[in-house]
Amino acid sequence: MNEYSTYVTSVIDGDTFETSVQTIRLANINAPESGTPQGQRSTAYLKMLIEARRVTIKSVATDVYGRVVAHVWRNSDGLYINKEMVDSGHADWV
């Protein structure tokens, strides 16, 4: 498992975001598709949590699309983003 800190450049959807060097998929969760109202809310929530902020990434795998699958914490307060997305009702554990 590789661990590092990075800056979030943009949020793609409720379980995927980009940094300056790679695309990150939140591990063990699934958010609604972005083309749905629920998906739009999920995407907006993840943006509010981490867009333009520093996060700590603990990578666990690379998926078939070349994205890093990872556990993510917000650096400013240590909030575990994967769990927050589920606890807030914006994603489900898988």
Backbone bond lengths (Angstrom), bond angles and torsions (degrees), N, CA, C in turn:
res aa  C-N    CA-C-N  psi(-1)  N-CA   C-N-CA  omega(-1)  CA-C   N-CA-C  phi
1 M - - - 1.453 - - 1.530 108.61 -
2 N 1.306 116.18 127.52 1.448 122.95 179.49 1.526 109.40 -98.74
3 E 1.330 117.49 131.48 1.457 121.12 179.82 1.519 109.97 -122.64
4 Y 1.340 116.27 133.72 1.459 121.07 179.60 1.521 109.80 -160.39
5 S 1.318 115.13 164.05 1.461 121.89 177.84 1.523 108.51 -105.30
6 T 1.337 116.60 142.28 1.461 120.75 -179.29 1.520 110.04 -152.08
7 Y 1.319 116.12 171.73 1.458 124.13 -178.61 1.533 108.82 -104.66
8 V 1.324 117.27 132.06 1.461 121.87 178.98 1.528 108.61 -83.35
9 T 1.333 116.58 119.93 1.461 120.42 -179.39 1.521 112.50 -89.37
10 S 1.344 117.23 -34.60 1.468 119.62 177.78 1.520 110.70 -162.74
11 V 1.324 114.83 155.01 1.463 122.16 176.26 1.519 107.53 -104.10
12 I 1.315 116.43 129.88 1.465 121.89 -178.53 1.521 110.50 -89.55
13 D 1.332 115.76 -47.67 1.463 121.23 177.20 1.519 108.29 -156.34
14 G 1.308 117.94 -165.90 1.450 121.25 -172.95 1.511 116.56 -71.55
15 D 1.327 117.70 -6.86 1.465 119.76 177.22 1.528 113.27 -138.54
16 T 1.340 117.04 14.45 1.459 121.08 -177.62 1.527 110.41 -142.20
17 F 1.335 115.76 137.68 1.466 119.53 176.98 1.523 109.67 -147.12
18 E 1.328 114.92 170.02 1.453 120.69 -178.55 1.521 111.11 -117.89
19 T 1.325 113.78 147.69 1.459 121.85 169.69 1.524 105.45 -115.39
20 S 1.309 117.20 -177.54 1.462 119.30 -179.55 1.524 112.68 -67.17
21 V 1.333 117.78 -17.78 1.462 119.63 -175.87 1.528 115.44 -119.90
22 Q 1.341 118.35 -17.10 1.466 118.22 -176.77 1.528 111.81 -161.12
23 T 1.331 113.30 166.40 1.457 121.16 175.42 1.521 108.23 -98.67
24 I 1.339 115.58 134.78 1.467 122.02 -176.90 1.525 109.48 -114.75
25 R 1.330 116.59 133.44 1.462 124.00 174.53 1.525 106.79 -111.39
26 L 1.334 117.53 125.14 1.460 121.31 179.67 1.527 110.24 -63.86
27 A 1.320 116.64 128.53 1.467 122.77 -176.68 1.522 111.57 -72.89
28 N 1.325 115.23 142.60 1.464 123.89 170.07 1.518 115.56 64.96
29 I 1.332 117.98 17.25 1.463 119.81 174.31 1.520 109.44 -132.64
30 N 1.325 115.18 161.82 1.455 121.52 174.54 1.523 108.01 -139.26
31 A 1.319 116.25 123.94 1.465 122.00 177.61 1.525 109.02 -100.38
32 P 1.330 117.99 155.79 1.468 120.63 177.29 1.528 111.61 -59.47
33 E 1.324 116.49 153.73 1.460 120.97 179.68 1.524 110.68 -61.72
34 S 1.321 116.74 142.98 1.465 121.64 -173.12 1.531 113.32 -66.42
35 G 1.329 118.42 -17.83 1.462 121.38 179.28 1.525 114.00 -79.47
36 T 1.325 116.86 -0.55 1.463 121.30 -179.87 1.531 109.74 -106.78
37 P 1.335 118.04 159.70 1.469 119.25 176.10 1.528 112.56 -58.23
38 Q 1.335 117.22 -40.85 1.461 120.51 178.33 1.531 110.83 -63.71
39 G 1.321 116.03 -39.59 1.462 121.02 178.21 1.517 112.38 -65.55
40 Q 1.315 116.77 -37.56 1.469 120.52 177.59 1.529 110.39 -65.09
41 R 1.328 116.67 -40.10 1.472 120.66 177.64 1.526 110.64 -66.36
42 S 1.325 116.63 -41.18 1.458 121.55 179.04 1.532 110.73 -63.12
43 T 1.316 116.47 -44.34 1.465 121.40 178.18 1.523 110.82 -61.88
44 A 1.315 117.03 -45.25 1.467 121.43 179.68 1.527 110.78 -61.88
45 Y 1.330 117.16 -38.05 1.463 120.54 -179.58 1.531 110.94 -67.48
46 L 1.333 116.56 -44.36 1.459 119.23 178.33 1.530 110.49 -63.28
47 K 1.327 116.99 -39.22 1.478 119.98 175.89 1.516 110.52 -58.18
48 M 1.312 116.83 -46.25 1.458 121.22 -179.68 1.540 110.77 -60.73
49 L 1.324 116.96 -36.47 1.460 121.24 -177.43 1.524 113.36 -73.17
50 I 1.359 117.20 -42.59 1.473 117.31 -167.79 1.521 116.97 -133.38
51 E 1.321 120.12 -13.43 1.465 118.60 -175.19 1.529 110.18 -62.58
52 A 1.327 115.86 134.93 1.468 124.01 -179.14 1.530 112.15 63.82
53 R 1.335 116.14 30.19 1.468 121.74 177.86 1.528 109.71 -129.48
54 R 1.318 114.91 162.82 1.459 120.54 175.43 1.528 109.23 -87.83
55 V 1.330 114.96 139.65 1.457 121.92 178.69 1.524 109.07 -134.07
56 T 1.329 115.16 158.94 1.456 121.44 171.87 1.516 108.03 -103.57
57 I 1.314 115.51 130.01 1.460 123.58 -177.72 1.522 108.66 -108.21
58 K 1.335 117.30 130.76 1.469 122.27 168.89 1.520 106.30 -118.82
59 S 1.322 115.70 99.58 1.460 119.99 -175.58 1.532 110.61 -75.66
60 V 1.336 114.87 143.43 1.462 120.48 178.56 1.526 112.12 -121.68
61 A 1.338 117.41 -17.86 1.461 120.30 -177.15 1.527 109.28 -170.95
62 T 1.312 114.35 174.98 1.463 122.43 168.65 1.518 105.74 -123.44
63 D 1.341 117.37 131.14 1.469 119.34 -177.16 1.525 111.50 -86.82
64 V 1.326 116.33 179.03 1.466 121.76 -176.46 1.530 112.50 -64.36
65 Y 1.326 117.79 -16.73 1.465 121.74 178.75 1.529 111.90 -94.92
66 G 1.320 117.63 3.73 1.454 122.00 179.41 1.518 114.60 83.32
67 R 1.336 116.86 7.69 1.467 120.58 178.07 1.521 109.91 -81.84
68 V 1.322 115.72 146.21 1.461 121.04 173.61 1.525 107.45 -79.16
69 V 1.319 117.17 125.18 1.459 122.57 176.49 1.523 106.50 -93.39
70 A 1.349 116.24 126.22 1.463 117.89 -169.24 1.521 113.71 -151.76
71 H 1.324 113.86 159.61 1.456 123.17 167.09 1.522 105.18 -92.16
72 V 1.337 116.84 139.71 1.466 120.77 -171.20 1.522 110.61 -132.71
73 W 1.332 115.97 134.59 1.462 122.94 176.10 1.521 109.25 -123.68
74 R 1.320 116.98 140.12 1.464 122.00 175.14 1.527 108.21 -76.54
75 N 1.316 117.29 128.12 1.462 120.81 -174.89 1.517 113.25 -65.79
76 S 1.317 118.69 -36.02 1.465 120.73 -172.82 1.526 113.26 -62.09
77 D 1.346 117.34 -31.71 1.470 119.29 -176.78 1.530 114.30 -142.12
78 G 1.332 117.91 4.24 1.459 120.91 177.51 1.519 114.93 77.27
79 L 1.329 118.27 11.54 1.467 121.10 -179.57 1.528 110.18 -61.32
80 Y 1.342 116.64 127.21 1.465 122.72 178.27 1.526 107.17 -80.68
81 I 1.312 116.49 106.43 1.464 122.59 -170.93 1.522 112.30 -66.33
82 N 1.320 118.71 -41.87 1.461 121.08 -179.79 1.533 110.05 -55.95
83 K 1.326 116.49 -48.34 1.471 121.33 -179.20 1.531 111.09 -67.72
84 E 1.309 117.05 -39.85 1.466 120.52 -179.97 1.526 111.27 -61.09
85 M 1.322 117.75 -39.35 1.465 120.39 179.20 1.530 110.80 -62.61
86 V 1.330 117.56 -38.12 1.464 121.59 178.37 1.528 110.36 -74.18
87 D 1.334 117.17 -48.89 1.460 121.33 -177.63 1.520 112.19 -60.04
88 S 1.324 117.64 -31.17 1.464 122.20 -179.32 1.529 112.19 -82.58
89 G 1.336 117.51 -6.53 1.459 121.14 179.94 1.517 113.97 86.16
90 H 1.332 117.60 11.34 1.473 121.40 -177.91 1.519 113.91 -95.79
91 A 1.339 117.65 -1.71 1.463 122.69 178.56 1.526 108.43 -160.58
92 D 1.320 115.08 168.59 1.469 121.95 177.29 1.521 109.26 -122.11
93 W 1.340 116.22 150.00 1.472 120.01 171.91 1.521 108.92 -70.01
94 V 1.316 116.98 144.09 1.469 122.08 174.47 1.513 109.99 -132.23
